[in-house]
Amino acid sequence: MSEREEKFEKMLQAIQKEYNDTISKMEMLKTEGKTKTVTYKQLMGTKVSLQNMLSRYEIYGLLER
């Protein structure tokens, strides 16, 4: 694997981890009834951004779901 491919894999893993962490935080806030908070809304924005990035990887055949 080339250095570039290794960097890509590292970045992809970081994005996937951040996406999963964001979902976990959102679920925690949801169980606490805090879906109207600024924090929850910020996490929603982060989730959408990360989801968009992962979708682009999938479109270009770089990620299988």
N, C-alpha and C positions, 0 to 999 in steps of 0.2 A: 504494500500500500504506500502510495506517495505521501509526502509531507502535507500536501494540499488536501488529500483525501482524509488524512488523519485529523486535520484541523476541521474539516467539514463534519466528520463524525463527532468530534468533541463539541462543536457548536450545536449540532442536532440534539445530542444528549442533554446539553444545558437547556435548550428550548423545551424539550419534552419534560424535563424535571421541573422547570419553572411553571409550565402549563399544569402539570399534576399538582404541584404545591398550591397554585392559585385556586384550582378547583377545590382542594381540601380546605383551604381557608374560607372559601365561599360557602361550602357545606356547613362548616362550623358556625359561621355567622347566621346562616339560614336556620339552623337548629336553635339558635339563641334568639330568633325573631328579629334579627338586625338587618333585614334586607333593604331597608330604607336609608341606611347610613351612607355617609360619603365613602367610607372605607369599602363597603360592599360594591358601590358603584364604580370606584376606581379599580377594584379587582375585576369587575365585569369588563371594563375597558381593556385591561391587561389580557384577560382571557380571550377576548375577540381578536386582539392583535396577534397573540401567540397562535391562535387557531388559524388565522389567515396565513401566517408564515408556514405552519405545518401543512396547510392545504396546498400552498404553492409547491412545496417539496413533493407532495403526492402527485400533483398535476404533471410535474416534470419527471416522474418516475424515480424519484430519489428516496421515497418513503412509501412503505406499504402499511395500510391500516387494517 
